[in-house]
Amino acid sequence: MKQKSYAALKKELDRVWSIWVRKSASVNEYVRCVSCSTKDHWKNMQCGHFIPRHYLAGRWNADNCWPQCPVCNVFKRGNYPEFAAFLVKQRGPKFLEELIALKREQVKYTRADLQEKIDQVKAEIERLP
């Protein structure tokens, strides 16, 4: 069997990670956007990243990823003022500083690291109601 490419593993991890972020925040299958409070089924929402995904230290970090509606995540490019206000309200201003520090953190993942993370996240999804 051919080994999956690094890019394919990243894509798969993004997919399962997004499901976990949205589903784990849901109540009776519905979740609120952290930026505008729109409520919708978790499948209609997206995984928003406060620190953009291209910073790998935050890409699959539970503190950095929250449910967002497509309007805030895509059309409002993350709706960062409201996203930041939510994070400060939830965890305080020091928490926001810690997230911003992720931009300076250098992280490298191997294929094995990505596969292990995929397996862990899939197991977490299975445990969700």
Secondary structure, DSSP 4 states (H G I P E B T S, - for coil): -PPPPHHHHHHHHHHHHHHHHHHHT-BTTEEE-TTT--EEEGGGSEEEESS-TTSHHHHT-TTTEEEE-HIIIIITTT-HHHHHHHHHHHH-HHHHHHHHHGGG------HHHHHHHHHHHHHHHHH--
